Amino acid sequence: STITLDLEETAVAPLTRPRTVSLQLSETWVNSTRSLKTVSVGLLRLGIWCLVYSPYLAVLLGILWLIRRHQKQKLPTNPSDQASSSS
């Protein structure tokens, strides 16, 4: 016995209406407020991360300050001092 099956898909084109100006403005408003919310939340999260890691940053900056201060004390302040010390 043989079974023959013919399948056809009937394509139905969706009806598209032109987008009105008010619809475009509404979509723009929704997208821009959503974007503002995303940026605001991102900045707040960044602020929390900076606050949490600020002690480490303070220690690092303190170490760098001490190194720079130590290097400034080693260097002569006047070029004539360097010439007289090499004689």
Beta strands, then each sheet from edge to edge (+ up, - down):
end
